[in-house]
Amino acid sequence: MVKMPFARYEMKKTNAWLKLKPDYMDALVENCNLLVVGAKYGTGRRSNKLAQFFCAVRDDTIPETEEPSLISHLMITTSIVESSQWGMQCALRFPRFVRSFALVDTQRGLDSSNISKKTAIFEALKIFIASGNEEYSKQELEKLAIENGAECVQNADASDIVIAGSTNFHVLSLISSRKYNILSFQYFLDCVNEKDLLDIEPRYTIYITDVARQEVMEYIDDWGDSYTKLVSEERLAEVLLYIDCQTMCLCVLCKKVLKKMTLDNRKEEYYRKLVSEHAERYFDDHIPGMLFFKVIAYFDQDTKMSLTRLGNPLTADWIKKKKSWDRLELLSIRFKSEGGLIREIPTGDVTHVVFNKQDLCRLEELTKTFRRERLPRFVTSEWIEACLENDTLVDEAAFEPKIPAALLQKGMSV
């Protein structure tokens, strides 16, 4: 401090007391060319401002024509002010050196200059790898992220996804802040193996915010089973691990109740209407696993009953017909398992009549039965097979039953 010899101290700005800082005198300071690599918010009245800056010191012994190298890191305290002297139109006001330090693994980024991009799985995503584990180090996970299109950052605030290989002290501090969606490294590896950005499921989460949890629960149930995707046997086994015995017993009981309710046609129609409303709202094509949900079919099986009543003469013709009817019955089971509705008798709401290609003797009779403006589509059982094979409802025109020429010559009309 510099003051007048006889001036009194006053708690206000005064010219009698002056503060002398080294920054004011060029002879008392050394210029340092520092690179700001990080920052932290202050506390108290500076809680909403950046107050601590992490800077790197460049090695001046390396020529400017070569790749720069940083030899040490330090922390300074200051604030940002407007300045017209620099291209960014801002500068650090009276920076003060606090301490030097070495970067820990969670702050040390990977040199990505020589890493080539292989896929675009994580395109436009900023990923923060918080930690590695015994199988994969932090640097190995970062390399994998960059190879698949991600931008790796070293700050959770700047990231879209936080990946953690192990729950160390740093990850625990991120969890305690309740600000970040933290996923296990297994989600990261599964995305790479499947070559697609997978949906977030409970098995992948270490911690997610309430907002993210609500979004996730829109397409999966409480145990991680997807509403929209088919699951493998292995995945189903994993889902069952999340269900305890008591909950399992409750699920079995609910299924028995629902099965009993479907015996009442009125209840079945109600639930089919409810599912139809949701299908139109959430699915562009059809619900996975319910290919024939909008199809109401009548399977022509009356002649099968006649065939059964004839006994078993064990002729080649009888065996051939029996095989064709057994095949039709199996297809009717597949049809029903895919959400199709079967009518036992020809009714007005039937959309498709399915015939056994080997026996079309009731084709003319059923054509007269459906006397209405819009007839149902008449198809052979091969139409169901084609739909199942292509996972979509194919055009019925190629599967319309055709009367053989030999039968037409005998006087059979359609």
Long-range contacts (C-beta under 8 A, 24 or more apart in sequence): 21-94, 23-94, 32-57, 33-57, 33-58, 33-60, 34-58, 34-74, 35-70, 37-73, 38-107, 38-154, 38-155, 46-79, 49-79, 49-80, 50-79, 50-80, 51-77, 51-78, 51-79, 52-76, 52-77, 52-98, 53-77, 53-78, 53-92, 53-95, 72-100, 73-100, 73-101, 73-102, 73-103, 74-98, 74-99, 74-100, 74-101, 75-99, 75-100, 75-101, 105-131, 105-132, 105-138, 106-130, 106-131, 106-138, 106-154, 106-170, 107-154, 108-138, 108-154, 109-142, 109-152, 109-154, 110-139, 110-142, 110-143, 110-146, 110-152, 112-142, 112-143, 112-146, 112-152, 115-143, 115-146, 115-147, 116-147, 117-146, 117-147, 117-148, 117-149, 118-147, 118-148, 119-147, 119-148, 119-149, 119-195, 120-148, 120-149, 121-148, 121-149, 121-150, 121-191, 121-192, 121-195, 121-196, 121-197, 122-148, 122-149, 122-150, 122-191, 122-197, 123-149, 123-150, 124-149, 125-149, 125-150, 125-151, 125-160, 125-161, 126-150, 126-151, 126-152, 126-153, 126-158, 126-159, 126-160, 126-161, 127-151, 127-152, 127-153, 127-159, 127-160, 127-161, 127-162, 127-163, 127-188, 128-152, 128-153, 128-154, 128-155, 128-156, 128-158, 128-159, 128-161, 128-162, 128-163, 129-163, 129-165, 130-156, 130-162, 130-163, 130-164, 130-170, 130-171, 130-174, 130-182, 131-164, 131-165, 131-166, 131-167, 131-168, 131-170, 131-171, 132-165, 132-166, 132-185, 133-165, 133-166, 133-185, 134-166, 135-165, 136-165, 136-185, 138-165, 141-165, 141-185, 141-188, 144-188, 144-192, 145-188, 148-191, 148-192, 156-180, 163-187, 163-188, 164-206, 167-206, 171-206, 174-207, 175-206, 175-207, 178-207, 178-209, 179-209, 180-207, 180-209, 181-205, 181-207, 181-208, 181-209, 181-212, 182-206, 182-207, 182-208, 199-226, 199-229, 201-226, 202-242, 203-238, 203-242, 228-282, 228-283, 228-288, 229-288, 230-288, 230-289, 272-341, 285-392, 286-392, 286-393, 287-339, 289-338, 289-339, 290-338, 290-339, 291-338, 291-339, 291-340, 291-387, 291-388, 291-391, 291-392, 291-393, 292-335, 292-338, 292-339, 292-340, 292-384, 292-387, 292-393, 293-338, 293-339, 293-340, 294-351, 295-335, 295-340, 295-341, 295-351, 295-352, 295-393, 296-340, 296-341, 296-342, 296-343, 296-349, 296-350, 296-351, 296-352, 297-332, 297-335, 297-340, 297-341, 297-342, 297-343, 297-350, 297-351, 297-352, 297-353, 297-354, 298-342, 298-343, 298-345, 298-346, 298-347, 298-350, 298-352, 298-353, 298-354, 298-376, 299-328, 299-332, 299-342, 299-354, 300-353, 300-354, 300-355, 300-356, 300-362, 300-366, 301-325, 301-328, 301-329, 302-362, 303-356, 303-359, 303-361, 303-362, 304-328, 304-329, 304-356, 320-358, 321-358, 321-359, 324-356, 324-357, 324-358, 324-359, 325-356, 325-359, 327-381, 328-354, 328-356, 328-381, 331-381, 331-384, 331-385, 334-384, 334-388, 335-384, 338-388, 346-370, 348-372, 350-376, 351-376, 351-377, 352-376, 352-377, 352-378, 352-379, 352-383, 352-396, 353-377, 353-378, 353-379, 354-379, 354-380, 354-381, 354-383, 354-384, 355-379, 355-380, 355-381, 355-401, 356-380, 356-381, 357-381, 357-382, 357-401, 360-401, 360-403, 360-407, 361-412, 363-401, 363-403, 363-414, 364-412, 364-413, 364-414, 367-414
